[in-house]
Amino acid sequence: TGNFFNYAFFLNETKRELCGVLQFGPYTCYTEGPLNCAHGGATATICDAIMGTLIYRCGYTGLTANLSVDYKALISPGETYYMHSSIEKVDGRKTWATCEILSSNRQTVVAKGTALFVTPRKDNKS
C-alpha cells in the first residue's frame, strides 16, 4: 500500500494467477486525470505492477518489453476495484501476462492489460 495506490494481492502459484483489490489514492492529485478519474498513466502503472509482481512471484524474471492497456470505463479514485492477472505463456526468456481491473462486483471490466516481459541476456545485448 502507499500514497498513490492501496492494494492487496493474493497469489495462486499453481494456477499462475494473482488477484486482489485496488483503490487509487488517498493522494489523488498524483493519480487523478481529467473528469475526477484515475489518470491513464496511473492505470498503466498498476497494470504493469500487477503483471510484474505475478511473474516474479511465480519464479520468472523479466523487464517490461511491451505493455498495452485498453481503457474500457472510467476509474474513480476512492472506489474499490477487483484485479486479476495470469501468465499466458512462457517461451525461453519471454513471459506473456494479462490483467484486468474490474468493478468491485466484477460485472464491468474497466481496464485490460497485456504485457511481454523479457529476461535480459547475461551479456546485456538485446
NUNUBA-771925 format. One record per residue (C-alpha): residue number from 0; residue in one letter; z, y, x. Coordinates in steps of 0.25 Angstrom, whole numbers, plus 5000, padded with zeros to 4 digits. Each point is the difference from the previous one (the first is absolute). Layout:
@num=NUM, residuo=a, w=Z, v=Y, u=X
...
This chain:
@num=0, residuo=t, w=5000, v=5000, u=5000
@num=1, residuo=g, w=4998, v=5014, u=5004
@num=2, residuo=n, w=4998, v=5015, u=4996
@num=3, residuo=f, w=4985, v=4998, u=4997
@num=4, residuo=f, w=5000, v=4986, u=4993
@num=5, residuo=n, w=5011, v=4991, u=4995
@num=6, residuo=y, w=4997, v=4985, u=4999
@num=7, residuo=a, w=5005, v=4986, u=5001
@num=8, residuo=f, w=4991, v=4989, u=5005
@num=9, residuo=f, w=5001, v=4985, u=4997
@num=10, residuo=l, w=4993, v=4990, u=5008
@num=11, residuo=n, w=4994, v=4986, u=4996
@num=12, residuo=e, w=4996, v=4995, u=5014
@num=13, residuo=t, w=4995, v=4987, u=4994
@num=14, residuo=k, w=4990, v=5007, u=4991
@num=15, residuo=r, w=4998, v=5011, u=5010
@num=16, residuo=e, w=5003, v=5010, u=4989
@num=17, residuo=l, w=5009, v=5013, u=5000
@num=18, residuo=c, w=5005, v=5006, u=4987
@num=19, residuo=g, w=5010, v=5011, u=4997
@num=20, residuo=v, w=5003, v=5013, u=4993
@num=21, residuo=l, w=4996, v=5014, u=5005
@num=22, residuo=q, w=5003, v=5015, u=4997
@num=23, residuo=f, w=4994, v=5012, u=5006
@num=24, residuo=g, w=5011, v=5010, u=5004
@num=25, residuo=p, w=5010, v=5006, u=5000
@num=26, residuo=y, w=4993, v=5011, u=5009
@num=27, residuo=t, w=4988, v=5000, u=4992
@num=28, residuo=c, w=4995, v=5013, u=5007
@num=29, residuo=y, w=4995, v=4991, u=5011
@num=30, residuo=t, w=4993, v=4989, u=4991
@num=31, residuo=e, w=4996, v=5008, u=4988
@num=32, residuo=g, w=4986, v=5004, u=4997
@num=33, residuo=p, w=4993, v=5008, u=4989
@num=34, residuo=l, w=5005, v=4999, u=4986
@num=35, residuo=n, w=5014, v=4996, u=5004
@num=36, residuo=c, w=4995, v=4986, u=5004
@num=37, residuo=a, w=5001, v=4992, u=5013
@num=38, residuo=h, w=4990, v=5004, u=5011
@num=39, residuo=g, w=4989, v=4990, u=5002
@num=40, residuo=g, w=5004, v=5000, u=5015
@num=41, residuo=a, w=5014, v=4996, u=4997
@num=42, residuo=t, w=4995, v=4989, u=4991
@num=43, residuo=a, w=4991, v=4995, u=5011
@num=44, residuo=t, w=5011, v=5001, u=5010
@num=45, residuo=i, w=5009, v=4991, u=4991
@num=46, residuo=c, w=4988, v=4990, u=4998
@num=47, residuo=d, w=4999, v=4999, u=5015
@num=48, residuo=a, w=5015, v=4998, u=5002
@num=49, residuo=i, w=5000, v=4989, u=4989
@num=50, residuo=m, w=4989, v=4992, u=5006
@num=51, residuo=g, w=5004, v=5003, u=5014
@num=52, residuo=t, w=5014, v=4995, u=4997
@num=53, residuo=l, w=4995, v=4988, u=4994
@num=54, residuo=i, w=4991, v=4995, u=5011
@num=55, residuo=y, w=5011, v=5003, u=5010
@num=56, residuo=r, w=5011, v=4993, u=4992
@num=57, residuo=c, w=4990, v=4988, u=4999
@num=58, residuo=g, w=4999, v=4999, u=5015
@num=59, residuo=y, w=4986, v=5007, u=5002
@num=60, residuo=t, w=4998, v=5012, u=5008
@num=61, residuo=g, w=4989, v=5011, u=4999
@num=62, residuo=l, w=4997, v=5014, u=4999
@num=63, residuo=t, w=4993, v=5006, u=4988
@num=64, residuo=a, w=4985, v=5000, u=5002
@num=65, residuo=n, w=4996, v=5003, u=4986
@num=66, residuo=l, w=5008, v=5005, u=4988
@num=67, residuo=s, w=4994, v=5002, u=4986
@num=68, residuo=v, w=5008, v=5005, u=4988
@num=69, residuo=d, w=4994, v=5001, u=4986
@num=70, residuo=y, w=5008, v=5010, u=4992
@num=71, residuo=k, w=5001, v=4995, u=4985
@num=72, residuo=a, w=5010, v=5009, u=4994
@num=73, residuo=l, w=5010, v=5012, u=5004
@num=74, residuo=i, w=5013, v=4997, u=5006
@num=75, residuo=s, w=5012, v=5008, u=4996
@num=76, residuo=p, w=5011, v=5003, u=5010
@num=77, residuo=g, w=5013, v=4994, u=4996
@num=78, residuo=e, w=4994, v=4989, u=4991
@num=79, residuo=t, w=5002, v=4986, u=5004
@num=80, residuo=y, w=4988, v=4991, u=5004
@num=81, residuo=y, w=4998, v=4986, u=5003
@num=82, residuo=m, w=4992, v=4996, u=5012
@num=83, residuo=h, w=4994, v=4987, u=5004
@num=84, residuo=s, w=4992, v=4996, u=5013
@num=85, residuo=s, w=4994, v=4987, u=5005
@num=86, residuo=i, w=4993, v=4995, u=5012
@num=87, residuo=e, w=4986, v=4996, u=4996
@num=88, residuo=k, w=4994, v=4994, u=5013
@num=89, residuo=v, w=5003, v=4998, u=5015
@num=90, residuo=d, w=4989, v=4998, u=5010
@num=91, residuo=g, w=5004, v=5001, u=5015
@num=92, residuo=r, w=5004, v=5014, u=5003
@num=93, residuo=k, w=4997, v=5005, u=4986
@num=94, residuo=t, w=5009, v=5000, u=4988
@num=95, residuo=w, w=4996, v=5005, u=4986
@num=96, residuo=a, w=5010, v=5004, u=4990
@num=97, residuo=t, w=5000, v=5006, u=4986
@num=98, residuo=c, w=5011, v=5008, u=4992
@num=99, residuo=e, w=5002, v=5006, u=4986
@num=100, residuo=i, w=5009, v=5011, u=4995
@num=101, residuo=l, w=5003, v=4998, u=4985
@num=102, residuo=s, w=5008, v=5007, u=4989
@num=103, residuo=s, w=5014, v=4995, u=4999
@num=104, residuo=n, w=4996, v=4991, u=4988
@num=105, residuo=r, w=4988, v=4994, u=5009
@num=106, residuo=q, w=4990, v=5004, u=4989
@num=107, residuo=t, w=4993, v=5011, u=5008
@num=108, residuo=v, w=4994, v=4999, u=5014
@num=109, residuo=v, w=5002, v=5014, u=5006
@num=110, residuo=a, w=4994, v=4997, u=5014
@num=111, residuo=k, w=4994, v=4988, u=5006
@num=112, residuo=g, w=4998, v=4999, u=5015
@num=113, residuo=t, w=4993, v=4991, u=5010
@num=114, residuo=a, w=5001, v=4999, u=5015
@num=115, residuo=l, w=4995, v=4994, u=5012
@num=116, residuo=f, w=5011, v=4998, u=5012
@num=117, residuo=v, w=4995, v=4996, u=5014
@num=118, residuo=t, w=5008, v=4996, u=5011
@num=119, residuo=p, w=4996, v=5007, u=5013
@num=120, residuo=r, w=4994, v=4992, u=5011
@num=121, residuo=k, w=5009, v=4998, u=5012
@num=122, residuo=d, w=4990, v=5008, u=5009
@num=123, residuo=n, w=5001, v=5012, u=4989
@num=124, residuo=k, w=4985, v=4999, u=4998
@num=125, residuo=s, w=4995, v=5001, u=4985
